[in-house]
């Protein structure tokens, strides 16, 4: 799937900070903007469908056979700062959260 907004997001180490909780910060290494789409289904092989694709936002709906589904909206602020809204079902349980994702450096491996 080629979504131009996802190609503008820098690769590297990103910090994802939920807006609705004081803690719960996650640091992750992504090799493309696609790494911010399936946060609750990161290791699952899911089918993705583009719902919205503009210069400033993208919405992707995805289905993961045997482990639920989700829909994520990324609002692009810069190549190093993205707002995330995601919701769906993972492992039989619903989830929904809003977060800010910020590039914090290079990946260390």
C-alpha positions as CSV (number, residue, x, y, z in Angstrom):
1,X,0.0,0.0,0.0
2,X,1.4,3.3,-1.0
3,X,0.2,6.3,1.0
4,X,2.3,9.4,0.4
5,X,1.9,10.8,4.0
6,X,3.4,7.6,5.5
7,X,6.4,8.0,3.2
8,X,7.1,11.5,4.7
9,X,7.4,10.2,8.3
10,X,11.1,9.8,9.3
11,X,12.4,6.4,10.2
12,X,14.0,5.9,13.6
13,X,13.1,5.7,17.2
14,X,9.7,7.1,18.1
15,X,8.1,7.9,21.5
16,X,4.3,7.3,21.6
17,X,2.7,9.2,24.5
18,X,-1.0,8.6,25.1
19,X,-2.9,11.8,25.7
20,X,-5.5,10.3,28.1
21,X,-3.1,8.9,30.7
22,X,-0.2,10.4,32.7
23,X,2.1,7.4,31.9
24,X,2.3,4.6,29.5
25,X,4.9,6.1,27.2
26,X,6.2,3.6,24.5
27,X,9.4,3.9,22.6
28,X,9.7,2.0,19.4
29,X,11.8,1.7,16.3
30,X,10.1,2.1,13.0
31,X,11.4,1.5,9.5
32,X,8.5,3.4,7.8
33,X,5.4,5.4,8.7
34,X,3.4,2.1,8.4
35,X,4.9,1.2,11.8
36,X,2.5,3.7,13.5
37,X,-0.7,2.2,12.0
38,X,-1.1,-1.1,13.9
39,X,0.1,-0.2,17.3
40,X,-2.0,-2.9,19.1
41,X,-1.5,-5.4,16.3
42,X,2.2,-4.7,15.6
43,X,3.2,-8.3,15.1
44,X,0.0,-9.4,13.2
45,X,-0.3,-9.9,9.5
46,X,-3.3,-7.7,8.8
47,X,-5.1,-6.5,5.6
48,X,-5.2,-2.8,5.4
49,X,-7.7,-0.5,3.6
50,X,-7.2,3.2,3.0
51,X,-10.2,5.2,4.3
52,X,-8.7,8.7,4.0
53,X,-5.6,9.9,2.3
54,X,-4.9,13.7,2.3
55,X,-1.8,15.9,2.6
56,X,-2.3,16.2,6.3
57,X,-4.0,13.0,7.4
58,X,-4.4,9.4,6.7
59,X,-7.0,6.9,8.0
60,X,-6.3,3.1,7.6
61,X,-8.8,0.4,8.6
62,X,-7.2,-3.0,9.1
63,X,-8.4,-6.6,9.8
64,X,-6.3,-9.2,11.5
65,X,-7.7,-12.7,11.0
66,X,-8.1,-14.4,14.4
67,X,-7.0,-11.3,16.4
68,X,-9.5,-8.5,15.7
69,X,-9.3,-5.3,13.8
70,X,-8.6,-1.6,14.1
71,X,-8.8,1.8,12.5
72,X,-6.0,4.4,12.9
73,X,-6.0,8.0,11.9
74,X,-2.6,9.8,11.7
75,X,-2.6,13.6,11.6
76,X,0.7,14.8,10.2
77,X,2.3,17.8,11.9
78,X,5.8,17.3,10.6
79,X,8.1,14.4,9.6
80,X,9.0,14.0,13.3
81,X,5.6,14.7,14.9
82,X,2.3,12.8,14.3
83,X,-1.0,12.8,16.2
84,X,-2.6,9.3,16.5
85,X,-6.2,8.2,17.0
86,X,-6.8,4.5,17.0
87,X,-9.6,2.1,18.1
88,X,-10.6,-1.5,17.5
89,X,-10.6,-5.0,19.0
90,X,-7.4,-6.9,20.0
91,X,-7.5,-10.3,21.6
92,X,-11.3,-10.1,22.0
93,X,-11.1,-6.8,23.9
94,X,-11.9,-3.3,22.7
95,X,-9.3,-0.6,22.7
96,X,-9.3,3.1,21.9
97,X,-6.7,5.8,22.5
98,X,-5.3,9.1,21.4
99,X,-1.6,9.7,21.4
100,X,1.2,11.9,20.2
101,X,4.2,10.3,18.4
102,X,7.5,12.1,18.3
103,X,10.8,11.0,16.7
104,X,13.4,11.0,19.5
105,X,16.5,9.7,17.7
106,X,18.0,6.9,15.6
107,X,17.4,3.3,16.2
108,X,20.0,1.4,18.2
109,X,20.5,-2.2,17.3
